[in-house]
Amino acid sequence: MSLFFDFSKYINENGESLAIEVVEGVIHRMKLDIPDWEKEQAIAIYVELLRFFGESLIQESEDIVPDTFIDWSKRNAAMQVSSGRKISEIAVRYPPTRDVYTEILTRISIELGLSVKENALIIKRINTMLDISLNETVIAFERLIDEAKEETQKELAALSAPVIPVKNGIVILPLIGEMDHYRANYIMEHVIPKIADMEINHVIADFSGIFTINVDVAEYLHQIGNMLQLMGIHVITTGLRPELAQIVVNSRISISAIETYPTVKKALESIK
């Protein structure tokens, strides 16, 4: 154990120079061209990691990683997401990082006279920390990607079903793009309450901007129309092209119960 104390002391006393050696070694092996600020950030984090690593060698716990290292891993994931880059660009850096650490720590072990078994324990410990860092990075990346997709879906859903007032008591609900379950549900949860809060007598649901629709979504939209009617709002459908009308028929919705017009202009003229 005394040799581990010597190893820990060495790591703490030479943390910055060792961190620089790790970063420069990885950059050289991978032929990376990274900005100075990113290099300095990596060095600072590895100084913290090495300090913590040195202390962990003389403690009982083997599975603790410094919070700063975890936070750094998550920040790396956030930068990849914000820049539109892939998580693989970070993941590929871990193998050469392991190699560099293995070489450096083995060299120190030899200098201090540690046994092969003690050196193996040291290498295992640093690999555990790197594994946790990689896991945290990937998990954070996937979570941020999912959040970004959710936000994009919300934005697209809002754009695909805007509420456009045209006259007192009349709004047009143009349905735009590809209508799927998410967008239909968005209309149910956000657009209908918005219309309910307005003094609306007539809603013109215009399908002329719809690219595609399936039977299930057609039924969903029919339910939305029924909701509006139950609220005392007159619903008119326009722009229902033949292929869309066929899907409506296939969904077993009775077209005779739907007031339809070829264009919004015709629908507006029909409202007295």
C-alpha positions as CSV (number, residue, x, y, z in Angstrom):
1,M,0.0,0.0,0.0
2,S,2.9,2.3,0.6
3,L,3.8,2.2,-3.0
4,F,0.2,3.3,-3.8
5,F,0.8,6.3,-1.6
6,D,3.9,7.1,-3.5
7,F,2.0,6.7,-6.8
8,S,-0.8,8.9,-5.5
9,K,1.7,11.5,-4.4
10,Y,3.4,11.5,-7.8
11,I,0.1,11.9,-9.6
12,N,-0.9,14.8,-7.4
13,E,2.4,16.6,-7.7
14,N,2.7,16.1,-11.5
15,G,-1.0,16.4,-12.4
16,E,-0.7,19.3,-14.9
17,S,2.3,17.9,-16.8
18,L,0.6,14.5,-17.0
19,A,-2.7,16.0,-18.2
20,I,-0.8,17.9,-20.9
21,E,0.9,14.7,-21.9
22,V,-2.4,12.9,-22.2
23,V,-4.1,15.6,-24.3
24,E,-1.1,16.0,-26.6
25,G,-0.8,12.2,-26.9
26,V,-4.4,11.8,-28.0
27,I,-4.2,14.8,-30.4
28,H,-1.0,13.4,-32.0
29,R,-2.4,9.8,-32.3
30,M,-5.7,11.0,-33.9
31,K,-4.1,13.8,-35.8
32,L,-6.8,16.1,-34.4
33,D,-7.0,19.9,-35.0
34,I,-8.9,21.3,-32.0
35,P,-9.1,25.0,-30.8
36,D,-6.9,26.1,-27.9
37,W,-9.8,26.6,-25.6
38,E,-11.0,23.0,-26.1
39,K,-7.4,21.8,-25.4
40,E,-7.1,23.9,-22.3
41,Q,-10.5,22.7,-21.0
42,A,-9.5,19.1,-21.6
43,I,-6.2,19.6,-19.7
44,A,-8.0,21.3,-16.8
45,I,-10.4,18.4,-16.5
46,Y,-7.7,15.8,-16.8
47,V,-5.8,17.5,-14.0
48,E,-8.9,17.1,-11.8
49,L,-9.4,13.5,-13.0
50,L,-5.8,12.6,-12.2
51,R,-6.0,14.3,-8.8
52,F,-9.1,12.4,-8.0
53,F,-7.7,9.2,-9.5
54,G,-4.6,9.5,-7.3
55,E,-6.7,9.9,-4.2
56,S,-9.0,6.9,-5.1
57,L,-6.0,4.6,-5.1
58,I,-5.7,4.9,-1.3
59,Q,-9.4,4.9,-0.6
60,E,-11.7,1.8,-0.3
61,S,-14.2,2.9,-3.0
62,E,-13.4,2.0,-6.6
63,D,-16.4,3.3,-8.5
64,I,-16.4,7.0,-7.7
65,V,-15.8,9.6,-10.4
66,P,-15.4,13.3,-9.7
67,D,-18.6,15.4,-10.4
68,T,-16.5,17.8,-12.5
69,F,-15.5,14.9,-14.9
70,I,-19.2,13.8,-15.2
71,D,-20.2,17.4,-15.9
72,W,-17.5,17.7,-18.5
73,S,-18.7,14.6,-20.2
74,K,-22.3,16.0,-20.3
75,R,-21.0,19.3,-21.6
76,N,-19.2,17.5,-24.4
77,A,-22.5,15.8,-25.3
78,A,-24.3,19.2,-25.3
79,M,-21.7,20.7,-27.6
80,Q,-22.0,17.8,-30.0
81,V,-25.8,18.3,-30.1
82,S,-25.7,22.1,-30.5
83,S,-23.2,21.9,-33.3
84,G,-25.1,19.1,-35.1
85,R,-22.2,16.7,-34.8
86,K,-22.3,12.9,-34.1
87,I,-21.6,11.2,-30.8
88,S,-19.1,9.0,-32.6
89,E,-16.7,11.9,-32.9
90,I,-16.3,11.8,-29.1
91,A,-16.5,8.0,-28.7
92,V,-13.6,7.4,-31.1
93,R,-11.3,9.5,-28.8
94,Y,-11.7,7.0,-25.9
95,P,-9.6,4.1,-27.2
96,P,-6.5,6.3,-27.9
97,T,-7.1,8.0,-24.6
98,R,-7.0,4.6,-22.8
99,D,-3.8,3.7,-24.6
100,V,-2.1,7.0,-23.6
101,Y,-3.2,6.6,-20.0
102,T,-2.0,3.0,-20.0
103,E,1.4,3.9,-21.3
104,I,1.8,6.9,-18.9
105,L,0.6,5.0,-15.8
106,T,2.6,1.9,-16.6
107,R,5.7,4.1,-17.0
108,I,5.1,5.6,-13.6
109,S,4.5,2.2,-12.0
110,I,7.8,0.9,-13.3
111,E,9.6,4.0,-12.1
112,L,8.1,3.6,-8.6
113,G,8.7,-0.2,-8.5
114,L,5.0,-1.3,-8.5
115,S,4.3,-4.9,-9.2
116,V,2.5,-6.1,-12.4
117,K,-0.6,-6.8,-10.2
118,E,-0.6,-3.3,-8.8
119,N,-0.1,-1.8,-12.2
120,A,-3.1,-3.9,-13.5
121,L,-5.2,-2.5,-10.7
122,I,-4.2,1.0,-11.6
123,I,-5.1,0.5,-15.3
124,K,-8.4,-1.1,-14.3
125,R,-9.3,1.9,-12.1
126,I,-8.6,4.5,-14.8
127,N,-10.5,2.4,-17.4
128,T,-13.5,2.3,-15.0
129,M,-13.5,6.1,-14.8
130,L,-13.2,6.4,-18.6
131,D,-16.1,3.9,-19.1
132,I,-18.3,6.0,-16.8
133,S,-17.4,9.1,-18.6
134,L,-18.2,7.5,-22.0
135,N,-21.5,6.2,-20.7
136,E,-22.5,9.6,-19.2
137,T,-21.6,11.3,-22.5
138,V,-23.7,8.9,-24.6
139,I,-26.7,9.0,-22.2
140,A,-26.6,12.8,-22.1
141,F,-26.3,13.0,-25.9
142,E,-29.3,10.7,-26.4
143,R,-31.4,12.6,-23.9
144,L,-30.5,16.0,-25.5
145,I,-31.2,14.6,-29.0
146,D,-34.6,13.3,-27.8
147,E,-35.4,16.7,-26.3
148,A,-34.4,18.5,-29.5
149,K,-36.6,16.2,-31.6
150,E,-39.5,16.7,-29.2
151,E,-39.1,20.5,-29.5
152,T,-38.8,20.3,-33.3
153,Q,-42.0,18.2,-33.4
154,K,-43.8,20.8,-31.3
155,E,-42.6,23.6,-33.6
156,L,-43.6,21.7,-36.8
157,A,-46.9,20.7,-35.2
158,A,-47.6,24.4,-34.4
159,L,-46.7,25.4,-38.0
160,S,-48.8,22.6,-39.5
161,A,-52.1,23.8,-37.9
162,P,-52.2,27.6,-37.4
163,V,-55.4,29.2,-36.5
164,I,-56.1,32.1,-38.9
165,P,-59.0,34.6,-38.1
166,V,-60.6,35.9,-41.3
167,K,-63.8,37.5,-40.2
168,N,-65.7,38.0,-36.9
169,G,-66.5,34.5,-35.6
170,I,-64.7,32.7,-38.4
171,V,-61.3,31.1,-38.5
172,I,-59.4,29.0,-41.0
173,L,-57.5,25.9,-39.8
174,P,-55.1,25.1,-42.6
175,L,-53.6,21.7,-42.2
176,I,-50.1,21.6,-43.7
177,G,-47.6,19.0,-44.5
178,E,-47.6,15.3,-43.4
179,M,-50.3,14.7,-40.8
180,D,-49.4,12.0,-38.3
181,H,-50.6,10.9,-34.9
182,Y,-48.3,13.4,-33.1
183,R,-49.7,16.4,-35.0
184,A,-53.2,15.2,-34.7
185,N,-52.8,14.9,-31.0
186,Y,-51.2,18.3,-30.9
187,I,-54.3,19.8,-32.5
188,M,-56.4,18.0,-29.9
189,E,-54.4,19.2,-27.0
190,H,-53.4,22.7,-28.1
191,V,-55.3,24.0,-31.0
192,I,-58.8,23.0,-29.9
193,P,-58.5,24.7,-26.5
194,K,-57.1,27.8,-28.3
195,I,-60.2,27.9,-30.5
196,A,-62.5,27.3,-27.5
197,D,-61.1,30.4,-25.9
198,M,-62.0,32.5,-28.9
199,E,-65.5,33.7,-29.8
200,I,-65.7,31.4,-32.8
201,N,-68.9,30.3,-34.7
202,H,-67.3,28.7,-37.8
203,V,-64.1,26.7,-38.4
204,I,-62.9,26.0,-41.9
205,A,-60.6,23.0,-41.9
206,D,-58.6,23.3,-45.1
207,F,-56.9,20.0,-46.3
208,S,-55.4,21.5,-49.5
209,G,-51.9,21.6,-47.9
210,I,-51.9,18.0,-46.6
211,F,-49.3,15.8,-48.3
212,T,-50.4,12.5,-46.9
213,I,-52.7,11.0,-44.2
214,N,-53.6,7.6,-43.1
215,V,-56.9,5.9,-42.0
216,D,-56.1,6.2,-38.3
217,V,-55.3,9.9,-38.5
218,A,-58.4,10.5,-40.6
219,E,-60.4,9.1,-37.8
220,Y,-58.5,11.2,-35.3
221,L,-59.3,14.4,-37.3
222,H,-62.9,13.3,-37.5
223,Q,-63.0,13.2,-33.7
224,I,-61.5,16.7,-33.6
225,G,-64.3,17.9,-35.9
226,N,-66.9,16.3,-33.6
227,M,-65.4,18.0,-30.6
228,L,-65.7,21.4,-32.2
229,Q,-69.3,20.6,-33.2
230,L,-70.1,19.6,-29.6
231,M,-68.8,23.0,-28.6
232,G,-71.4,24.6,-30.8
233,I,-69.0,25.4,-33.6
234,H,-69.9,24.9,-37.2
235,V,-67.2,22.9,-39.0
236,I,-66.6,23.0,-42.8
237,T,-64.0,21.0,-44.7
238,T,-62.2,22.3,-47.8
239,G,-59.5,21.2,-50.1
240,L,-60.2,17.5,-49.7
241,R,-58.5,16.0,-52.8
242,P,-59.8,12.7,-54.3
243,E,-57.0,10.6,-52.8
244,L,-57.6,12.1,-49.4
245,A,-61.3,11.6,-49.7
246,Q,-60.7,7.9,-50.6
247,I,-58.7,7.5,-47.3
248,V,-61.6,9.1,-45.4
249,V,-64.0,6.6,-47.1
250,N,-61.7,3.8,-46.2
251,S,-61.7,4.9,-42.6
252,R,-65.5,4.3,-42.6
253,I,-66.3,8.0,-41.9
254,S,-69.5,9.0,-43.4
255,I,-68.7,11.7,-46.0
256,S,-72.4,12.7,-46.1
257,A,-72.2,14.0,-42.6
258,I,-69.3,16.3,-43.5
259,E,-70.0,19.7,-45.0
260,T,-67.3,20.1,-47.7
261,Y,-66.3,22.7,-50.3
262,P,-63.5,22.6,-52.9
263,T,-62.0,25.9,-51.8
264,V,-61.8,28.2,-48.8
265,K,-63.4,30.9,-50.9
266,K,-66.5,28.8,-51.6
267,A,-66.7,27.9,-47.9
268,L,-66.6,31.5,-46.9
269,E,-69.3,32.4,-49.4
270,S,-71.5,29.6,-47.9
271,I,-71.5,31.2,-44.4
272,K,-74.4,33.6,-44.0
